[in-house]
Amino acid sequence: MIKKEQLQALRLQHPVGTKIVLIRMNDPAAPPVGTKGTVTGVDDIGDILVDWDNGSCLNVVPEVGWIRQISE
């Protein structure tokens, strides 16, 4: 279970509309490394919701996936 303070920090770090790029994700269904996307939110368990540019909508679980913010 994620702590309230950790959840708030994630939401501040990844606000809706933030542009990101996938660095790595330990999931066989993950988009390819380097795929860009837009954050659509952070859910109540701390997953980062992403609308990937390749059409995927797979969430980023912070312990499983690594992303970096980009500017476009």
Phi and psi restraints in degrees (range 20) as a CNS / XPLOR table:
assign (resid 1 and name C) (resid 2 and name N)
       (resid 2 and name CA) (resid 2 and name C) 1.0 -82.6 20.0 2
assign (resid 2 and name N) (resid 2 and name CA)
       (resid 2 and name C) (resid 3 and name N) 1.0 141.1 20.0 2
assign (resid 2 and name C) (resid 3 and name N)
       (resid 3 and name CA) (resid 3 and name C) 1.0 -76.1 20.0 2
assign (resid 3 and name N) (resid 3 and name CA)
       (resid 3 and name C) (resid 4 and name N) 1.0 151.2 20.0 2
assign (resid 3 and name C) (resid 4 and name N)
       (resid 4 and name CA) (resid 4 and name C) 1.0 -56.2 20.0 2
assign (resid 4 and name N) (resid 4 and name CA)
       (resid 4 and name C) (resid 5 and name N) 1.0 -39.9 20.0 2
assign (resid 4 and name C) (resid 5 and name N)
       (resid 5 and name CA) (resid 5 and name C) 1.0 -67.2 20.0 2
assign (resid 5 and name N) (resid 5 and name CA)
       (resid 5 and name C) (resid 6 and name N) 1.0 -38.3 20.0 2
assign (resid 5 and name C) (resid 6 and name N)
       (resid 6 and name CA) (resid 6 and name C) 1.0 -66.3 20.0 2
assign (resid 6 and name N) (resid 6 and name CA)
       (resid 6 and name C) (resid 7 and name N) 1.0 -41.1 20.0 2
assign (resid 6 and name C) (resid 7 and name N)
       (resid 7 and name CA) (resid 7 and name C) 1.0 -63.4 20.0 2
assign (resid 7 and name N) (resid 7 and name CA)
       (resid 7 and name C) (resid 8 and name N) 1.0 -43.9 20.0 2
assign (resid 7 and name C) (resid 8 and name N)
       (resid 8 and name CA) (resid 8 and name C) 1.0 -62.7 20.0 2
assign (resid 8 and name N) (resid 8 and name CA)
       (resid 8 and name C) (resid 9 and name N) 1.0 -40.7 20.0 2
assign (resid 8 and name C) (resid 9 and name N)
       (resid 9 and name CA) (resid 9 and name C) 1.0 -63.6 20.0 2
assign (resid 9 and name N) (resid 9 and name CA)
       (resid 9 and name C) (resid 10 and name N) 1.0 -42.4 20.0 2
assign (resid 9 and name C) (resid 10 and name N)
       (resid 10 and name CA) (resid 10 and name C) 1.0 -60.6 20.0 2
assign (resid 10 and name N) (resid 10 and name CA)
       (resid 10 and name C) (resid 11 and name N) 1.0 -42.7 20.0 2
assign (resid 10 and name C) (resid 11 and name N)
       (resid 11 and name CA) (resid 11 and name C) 1.0 -67.4 20.0 2
assign (resid 11 and name N) (resid 11 and name CA)
       (resid 11 and name C) (resid 12 and name N) 1.0 -33.2 20.0 2
assign (resid 11 and name C) (resid 12 and name N)
       (resid 12 and name CA) (resid 12 and name C) 1.0 -72.9 20.0 2
assign (resid 12 and name N) (resid 12 and name CA)
       (resid 12 and name C) (resid 13 and name N) 1.0 -35.9 20.0 2
assign (resid 12 and name C) (resid 13 and name N)
       (resid 13 and name CA) (resid 13 and name C) 1.0 -74.4 20.0 2
assign (resid 13 and name N) (resid 13 and name CA)
       (resid 13 and name C) (resid 14 and name N) 1.0 -30.9 20.0 2
assign (resid 13 and name C) (resid 14 and name N)
       (resid 14 and name CA) (resid 14 and name C) 1.0 -127.5 20.0 2
assign (resid 14 and name N) (resid 14 and name CA)
       (resid 14 and name C) (resid 15 and name N) 1.0 66.9 20.0 2
assign (resid 14 and name C) (resid 15 and name N)
       (resid 15 and name CA) (resid 15 and name C) 1.0 -67.9 20.0 2
assign (resid 15 and name N) (resid 15 and name CA)
       (resid 15 and name C) (resid 16 and name N) 1.0 156.8 20.0 2
assign (resid 15 and name C) (resid 16 and name N)
       (resid 16 and name CA) (resid 16 and name C) 1.0 -52.7 20.0 2
assign (resid 16 and name N) (resid 16 and name CA)
       (resid 16 and name C) (resid 17 and name N) 1.0 133.6 20.0 2
assign (resid 16 and name C) (resid 17 and name N)
       (resid 17 and name CA) (resid 17 and name C) 1.0 96.6 20.0 2
assign (resid 17 and name N) (resid 17 and name CA)
       (resid 17 and name C) (resid 18 and name N) 1.0 -8.8 20.0 2
assign (resid 17 and name C) (resid 18 and name N)
       (resid 18 and name CA) (resid 18 and name C) 1.0 -65.0 20.0 2
assign (resid 18 and name N) (resid 18 and name CA)
       (resid 18 and name C) (resid 19 and name N) 1.0 130.8 20.0 2
assign (resid 18 and name C) (resid 19 and name N)
       (resid 19 and name CA) (resid 19 and name C) 1.0 -86.6 20.0 2
assign (resid 19 and name N) (resid 19 and name CA)
       (resid 19 and name C) (resid 20 and name N) 1.0 133.9 20.0 2
assign (resid 19 and name C) (resid 20 and name N)
       (resid 20 and name CA) (resid 20 and name C) 1.0 -134.0 20.0 2
assign (resid 20 and name N) (resid 20 and name CA)
       (resid 20 and name C) (resid 21 and name N) 1.0 168.2 20.0 2
assign (resid 20 and name C) (resid 21 and name N)
       (resid 21 and name CA) (resid 21 and name C) 1.0 -133.8 20.0 2
assign (resid 21 and name N) (resid 21 and name CA)
       (resid 21 and name C) (resid 22 and name N) 1.0 142.0 20.0 2
assign (resid 21 and name C) (resid 22 and name N)
       (resid 22 and name CA) (resid 22 and name C) 1.0 -79.4 20.0 2
assign (resid 22 and name N) (resid 22 and name CA)
       (resid 22 and name C) (resid 23 and name N) 1.0 125.6 20.0 2
assign (resid 22 and name C) (resid 23 and name N)
       (resid 23 and name CA) (resid 23 and name C) 1.0 -92.7 20.0 2
assign (resid 23 and name N) (resid 23 and name CA)
       (resid 23 and name C) (resid 24 and name N) 1.0 -46.2 20.0 2
assign (resid 23 and name C) (resid 24 and name N)
       (resid 24 and name CA) (resid 24 and name C) 1.0 -165.8 20.0 2
assign (resid 24 and name N) (resid 24 and name CA)
       (resid 24 and name C) (resid 25 and name N) 1.0 145.7 20.0 2
assign (resid 24 and name C) (resid 25 and name N)
       (resid 25 and name CA) (resid 25 and name C) 1.0 -148.2 20.0 2
assign (resid 25 and name N) (resid 25 and name CA)
       (resid 25 and name C) (resid 26 and name N) 1.0 126.8 20.0 2
assign (resid 25 and name C) (resid 26 and name N)
       (resid 26 and name CA) (resid 26 and name C) 1.0 -86.3 20.0 2
assign (resid 26 and name N) (resid 26 and name CA)
       (resid 26 and name C) (resid 27 and name N) 1.0 69.2 20.0 2
assign (resid 26 and name C) (resid 27 and name N)
       (resid 27 and name CA) (resid 27 and name C) 1.0 -152.0 20.0 2
assign (resid 27 and name N) (resid 27 and name CA)
       (resid 27 and name C) (resid 28 and name N) 1.0 126.8 20.0 2
assign (resid 27 and name C) (resid 28 and name N)
       (resid 28 and name CA) (resid 28 and name C) 1.0 -63.6 20.0 2
assign (resid 28 and name N) (resid 28 and name CA)
       (resid 28 and name C) (resid 29 and name N) 1.0 -20.7 20.0 2
assign (resid 28 and name C) (resid 29 and name N)
       (resid 29 and name CA) (resid 29 and name C) 1.0 -92.9 20.0 2
assign (resid 29 and name N) (resid 29 and name CA)
       (resid 29 and name C) (resid 30 and name N) 1.0 5.7 20.0 2
assign (resid 29 and name C) (resid 30 and name N)
       (resid 30 and name CA) (resid 30 and name C) 1.0 -65.9 20.0 2
assign (resid 30 and name N) (resid 30 and name CA)
       (resid 30 and name C) (resid 31 and name N) 1.0 149.4 20.0 2
assign (resid 30 and name C) (resid 31 and name N)
       (resid 31 and name CA) (resid 31 and name C) 1.0 -64.0 20.0 2
assign (resid 31 and name N) (resid 31 and name CA)
       (resid 31 and name C) (resid 32 and name N) 1.0 160.6 20.0 2
assign (resid 31 and name C) (resid 32 and name N)
       (resid 32 and name CA) (resid 32 and name C) 1.0 -61.9 20.0 2
assign (resid 32 and name N) (resid 32 and name CA)
       (resid 32 and name C) (resid 33 and name N) 1.0 146.9 20.0 2
assign (resid 32 and name C) (resid 33 and name N)
       (resid 33 and name CA) (resid 33 and name C) 1.0 -53.8 20.0 2
assign (resid 33 and name N) (resid 33 and name CA)
       (resid 33 and name C) (resid 34 and name N) 1.0 137.7 20.0 2
assign (resid 33 and name C) (resid 34 and name N)
       (resid 34 and name CA) (resid 34 and name C) 1.0 94.5 20.0 2
assign (resid 34 and name N) (resid 34 and name CA)
       (resid 34 and name C) (resid 35 and name N) 1.0 -8.0 20.0 2
assign (resid 34 and name C) (resid 35 and name N)
       (resid 35 and name CA) (resid 35 and name C) 1.0 -66.3 20.0 2
assign (resid 35 and name N) (resid 35 and name CA)
       (resid 35 and name C) (resid 36 and name N) 1.0 136.1 20.0 2
assign (resid 35 and name C) (resid 36 and name N)
       (resid 36 and name CA) (resid 36 and name C) 1.0 -96.7 20.0 2
assign (resid 36 and name N) (resid 36 and name CA)
       (resid 36 and name C) (resid 37 and name N) 1.0 156.9 20.0 2
assign (resid 36 and name C) (resid 37 and name N)
       (resid 37 and name CA) (resid 37 and name C) 1.0 -161.1 20.0 2
assign (resid 37 and name N) (resid 37 and name CA)
       (resid 37 and name C) (resid 38 and name N) 1.0 178.9 20.0 2
assign (resid 37 and name C) (resid 38 and name N)
       (resid 38 and name CA) (resid 38 and name C) 1.0 -126.4 20.0 2
assign (resid 38 and name N) (resid 38 and name CA)
       (resid 38 and name C) (resid 39 and name N) 1.0 128.8 20.0 2
assign (resid 38 and name C) (resid 39 and name N)
       (resid 39 and name CA) (resid 39 and name C) 1.0 -68.4 20.0 2
assign (resid 39 and name N) (resid 39 and name CA)
       (resid 39 and name C) (resid 40 and name N) 1.0 131.3 20.0 2
assign (resid 39 and name C) (resid 40 and name N)
       (resid 40 and name CA) (resid 40 and name C) 1.0 -110.1 20.0 2
assign (resid 40 and name N) (resid 40 and name CA)
       (resid 40 and name C) (resid 41 and name N) 1.0 -1.4 20.0 2
assign (resid 40 and name C) (resid 41 and name N)
       (resid 41 and name CA) (resid 41 and name C) 1.0 154.7 20.0 2
assign (resid 41 and name N) (resid 41 and name CA)
       (resid 41 and name C) (resid 42 and name N) 1.0 177.3 20.0 2
assign (resid 41 and name C) (resid 42 and name N)
       (resid 42 and name CA) (resid 42 and name C) 1.0 -128.8 20.0 2
assign (resid 42 and name N) (resid 42 and name CA)
       (resid 42 and name C) (resid 43 and name N) 1.0 122.7 20.0 2
assign (resid 42 and name C) (resid 43 and name N)
       (resid 43 and name CA) (resid 43 and name C) 1.0 -79.7 20.0 2
assign (resid 43 and name N) (resid 43 and name CA)
       (resid 43 and name C) (resid 44 and name N) 1.0 179.3 20.0 2
assign (resid 43 and name C) (resid 44 and name N)
       (resid 44 and name CA) (resid 44 and name C) 1.0 -70.0 20.0 2
assign (resid 44 and name N) (resid 44 and name CA)
       (resid 44 and name C) (resid 45 and name N) 1.0 -11.7 20.0 2
assign (resid 44 and name C) (resid 45 and name N)
       (resid 45 and name CA) (resid 45 and name C) 1.0 -104.3 20.0 2
assign (resid 45 and name N) (resid 45 and name CA)
       (resid 45 and name C) (resid 46 and name N) 1.0 2.8 20.0 2
assign (resid 45 and name C) (resid 46 and name N)
       (resid 46 and name CA) (resid 46 and name C) 1.0 95.0 20.0 2
assign (resid 46 and name N) (resid 46 and name CA)
       (resid 46 and name C) (resid 47 and name N) 1.0 5.7 20.0 2
assign (resid 46 and name C) (resid 47 and name N)
       (resid 47 and name CA) (resid 47 and name C) 1.0 -74.0 20.0 2
assign (resid 47 and name N) (resid 47 and name CA)
       (resid 47 and name C) (resid 48 and name N) 1.0 139.9 20.0 2
assign (resid 47 and name C) (resid 48 and name N)
       (resid 48 and name CA) (resid 48 and name C) 1.0 -91.6 20.0 2
assign (resid 48 and name N) (resid 48 and name CA)
       (resid 48 and name C) (resid 49 and name N) 1.0 119.3 20.0 2
assign (resid 48 and name C) (resid 49 and name N)
       (resid 49 and name CA) (resid 49 and name C) 1.0 -85.6 20.0 2
assign (resid 49 and name N) (resid 49 and name CA)
       (resid 49 and name C) (resid 50 and name N) 1.0 128.8 20.0 2
assign (resid 49 and name C) (resid 50 and name N)
       (resid 50 and name CA) (resid 50 and name C) 1.0 -133.1 20.0 2
assign (resid 50 and name N) (resid 50 and name CA)
       (resid 50 and name C) (resid 51 and name N) 1.0 137.3 20.0 2
assign (resid 50 and name C) (resid 51 and name N)
       (resid 51 and name CA) (resid 51 and name C) 1.0 -100.6 20.0 2
assign (resid 51 and name N) (resid 51 and name CA)
       (resid 51 and name C) (resid 52 and name N) 1.0 97.0 20.0 2
assign (resid 51 and name C) (resid 52 and name N)
       (resid 52 and name CA) (resid 52 and name C) 1.0 -73.5 20.0 2
assign (resid 52 and name N) (resid 52 and name CA)
       (resid 52 and name C) (resid 53 and name N) 1.0 145.2 20.0 2
assign (resid 52 and name C) (resid 53 and name N)
       (resid 53 and name CA) (resid 53 and name C) 1.0 -63.4 20.0 2
assign (resid 53 and name N) (resid 53 and name CA)
       (resid 53 and name C) (resid 54 and name N) 1.0 -20.1 20.0 2
assign (resid 53 and name C) (resid 54 and name N)
       (resid 54 and name CA) (resid 54 and name C) 1.0 -89.4 20.0 2
assign (resid 54 and name N) (resid 54 and name CA)
       (resid 54 and name C) (resid 55 and name N) 1.0 6.3 20.0 2
assign (resid 54 and name C) (resid 55 and name N)
       (resid 55 and name CA) (resid 55 and name C) 1.0 98.9 20.0 2
assign (resid 55 and name N) (resid 55 and name CA)
       (resid 55 and name C) (resid 56 and name N) 1.0 -12.9 20.0 2
assign (resid 55 and name C) (resid 56 and name N)
       (resid 56 and name CA) (resid 56 and name C) 1.0 -71.9 20.0 2
assign (resid 56 and name N) (resid 56 and name CA)
       (resid 56 and name C) (resid 57 and name N) 1.0 154.0 20.0 2
assign (resid 56 and name C) (resid 57 and name N)
       (resid 57 and name CA) (resid 57 and name C) 1.0 -130.3 20.0 2
assign (resid 57 and name N) (resid 57 and name CA)
       (resid 57 and name C) (resid 58 and name N) 1.0 27.3 20.0 2
assign (resid 57 and name C) (resid 58 and name N)
       (resid 58 and name CA) (resid 58 and name C) 1.0 -65.3 20.0 2
assign (resid 58 and name N) (resid 58 and name CA)
       (resid 58 and name C) (resid 59 and name N) 1.0 130.4 20.0 2
assign (resid 58 and name C) (resid 59 and name N)
       (resid 59 and name CA) (resid 59 and name C) 1.0 -71.3 20.0 2
assign (resid 59 and name N) (resid 59 and name CA)
       (resid 59 and name C) (resid 60 and name N) 1.0 155.6 20.0 2
assign (resid 59 and name C) (resid 60 and name N)
       (resid 60 and name CA) (resid 60 and name C) 1.0 -100.6 20.0 2
assign (resid 60 and name N) (resid 60 and name CA)
       (resid 60 and name C) (resid 61 and name N) 1.0 117.2 20.0 2
assign (resid 60 and name C) (resid 61 and name N)
       (resid 61 and name CA) (resid 61 and name C) 1.0 -90.9 20.0 2
assign (resid 61 and name N) (resid 61 and name CA)
       (resid 61 and name C) (resid 62 and name N) 1.0 118.1 20.0 2
assign (resid 61 and name C) (resid 62 and name N)
       (resid 62 and name CA) (resid 62 and name C) 1.0 -50.9 20.0 2
assign (resid 62 and name N) (resid 62 and name CA)
       (resid 62 and name C) (resid 63 and name N) 1.0 -31.2 20.0 2
assign (resid 62 and name C) (resid 63 and name N)
       (resid 63 and name CA) (resid 63 and name C) 1.0 -81.0 20.0 2
assign (resid 63 and name N) (resid 63 and name CA)
       (resid 63 and name C) (resid 64 and name N) 1.0 -11.2 20.0 2
assign (resid 63 and name C) (resid 64 and name N)
       (resid 64 and name CA) (resid 64 and name C) 1.0 -115.4 20.0 2
assign (resid 64 and name N) (resid 64 and name CA)
       (resid 64 and name C) (resid 65 and name N) 1.0 -28.4 20.0 2
assign (resid 64 and name C) (resid 65 and name N)
       (resid 65 and name CA) (resid 65 and name C) 1.0 -125.7 20.0 2
assign (resid 65 and name N) (resid 65 and name CA)
       (resid 65 and name C) (resid 66 and name N) 1.0 149.8 20.0 2
assign (resid 65 and name C) (resid 66 and name N)
       (resid 66 and name CA) (resid 66 and name C) 1.0 -123.9 20.0 2
assign (resid 66 and name N) (resid 66 and name CA)
       (resid 66 and name C) (resid 67 and name N) 1.0 129.6 20.0 2
assign (resid 66 and name C) (resid 67 and name N)
       (resid 67 and name CA) (resid 67 and name C) 1.0 -129.7 20.0 2
assign (resid 67 and name N) (resid 67 and name CA)
       (resid 67 and name C) (resid 68 and name N) 1.0 163.6 20.0 2
assign (resid 67 and name C) (resid 68 and name N)
       (resid 68 and name CA) (resid 68 and name C) 1.0 -135.3 20.0 2
assign (resid 68 and name N) (resid 68 and name CA)
       (resid 68 and name C) (resid 69 and name N) 1.0 138.5 20.0 2
assign (resid 68 and name C) (resid 69 and name N)
       (resid 69 and name CA) (resid 69 and name C) 1.0 -72.2 20.0 2
assign (resid 69 and name N) (resid 69 and name CA)
       (resid 69 and name C) (resid 70 and name N) 1.0 144.5 20.0 2
assign (resid 69 and name C) (resid 70 and name N)
       (resid 70 and name CA) (resid 70 and name C) 1.0 -131.9 20.0 2
assign (resid 70 and name N) (resid 70 and name CA)
       (resid 70 and name C) (resid 71 and name N) 1.0 164.4 20.0 2
assign (resid 70 and name C) (resid 71 and name N)
       (resid 71 and name CA) (resid 71 and name C) 1.0 -115.0 20.0 2
assign (resid 71 and name N) (resid 71 and name CA)
       (resid 71 and name C) (resid 72 and name N) 1.0 137.4 20.0 2
